[in-house]
Amino acid sequence: MSPSHNAQTVETPPVNSRGRVIIASLIGTTIEFYDFYVYATAAVLVFPALFFPTADPATALLSSFAIFGVAFVARPLGSIVFGHFGDKVGRKGTLVASLLTMGVATFLIGCLPTALVPGWTFWAPALLVVMRFLQGLALGGEWSGAALLATENAPPGKRAIWGTFPQLGAPIGFILANGIFLWLSFGLSTEQFQAWGWRVPFLLSAVMVIVGLYVRLKLVETPAFQKVIDQGEVSKLPVGRVFKTSWRPLILGTFVMLATYVLFYLMTTFTLSYGTAPATIEAAKAKAEAAGKPMTADAIASWVPGLGYTRNEFLIMLIIGVVFFGIFTLVSGPLAEKYGRRKTLLWVTAAIALFGLTFVPLLGAGTAGVMALLILGFTLMGLTFGPMGALLPELFPTNVRYTGSAISYNMASILGAAVAPFIAVALWQAADGSPVLVGIYLTSMAVLTLIALFIMKETRDLEYTSNVS
């Protein structure tokens, strides 16, 4: 038999096509972020009244945000659990499991009785905490796996560009979630929306989960992880190895991501609270009376002014802003590939620090100023979030990459996003309704990220496929 004939009989290992990688990494994170944003929006708009009906408005909002933060506490645990299987069993199966967990938890939130139902005053918020914990557990493993799916299948010199595929799930998921809330609020009365309309976005997640599972089940393992298997370098305990061999990248990755998280949750969650809060005490009293819950003396004493937009008005403004988030996420990939991840993020983070100082003048300049703040903030969000899809995975060797990038990403979620809405509300109240301290908070977090970026080295040209710890 001729050598040429032997060469022709060698089987080519199956690979993931570019289109399949884009769809699988994008659709999964879109569903995950859609589920997360559905809760974030409901936490501001309806959950305070439905799950904490006996509390005054400020306390109910803080309680709702506290449960919002439960998911962020669960995320590092999810990064360890899903990271373990992602580095030990493979990227494909782990991504399927994270998506399924998130989808089931979100669907069940849509089925929960509220605290207004007799006998459910305690159990309704308690079960909401459990479902929220499961959401966070799943998201703790989702992002890292999607980023690895994209970057480990990327051609040479294209990792930062392909790394933006899963990042696009954030703006797309936000637009879908809030677009559905907006559509429901236009089509339903306030009473109908409070009674059952808020459940629809949670229940609709089941449809997208089925689509996401179908796409991901057709994937094959990434070439980088397959090489780890072939070389016998699969880690027995990835979390132990990553803390032993890559503790420095864990810390740097956490702080590099910090400003990104704080910016995003201030722009989405806090601005929605601030924008829809009554602008005058008279308007606040009228709103409370209309809801059948007159303001108590304590509520009046703790009241702080907002901008006074209606829920629908501000959701439309947010959706417009998030369009810029998506556009500049795509723009960031070629920039990070051309100039490097570190240099790109140094400039963007410096701009975020300056942006925090514009909160007072922009939010005080009417609708034009508010829209300018949202567009600027979400533009910066796209430019800082996009390169993270490549940078965080590049910090770690292949056989602990899932665990390492997931832990850094989700530890940043605790230090940044978990507490950001809570701190922002407290600073808003401390400043008697002014957003000045909220802006300074963002600037301070950006300074910490700048320090981490100055310390770290460029990752663009590091060996990505064959390095193991």
Secondary structure by P-SEA (a helix, b strand, c coil): ccaaaaaaaccccccccaaaaaaaaaaaaaaaaaaaaaaaaaacccccccccccccaaaaaaaaaaaaaccccaaaaaaaaaaaaaacccaaaaaaaaaaaaaaaaaaaaacccccccccccaaaaaaaaaaaaaaaaaaccaaaaaaaaaaacccccaaaaaacccaaaaaaaaaaaaaaaaaaaaccaaaaaacccccccccaaaaaaaaaaaaaaccccaaaaaaaaaccccccaaaaaaaccaaaaaaaaaaaaaaaaaaaaaccaaaaaaaccccaaaaaaaaaaacccccaaaaaaccccccccaaaaaaaaaaaaaaaaaaaaaaaaaaaaccaaaaaaaaaaaaaaaaaaaaaaaaccaaaaaaaaaaaaaaaaaaaaacccaaaaaccccaaaaaaaaaaaaaaaacccaaaaaaaaaaaaacccaaaaaaaaaaaaaaaaaaaaacccccccccccccc
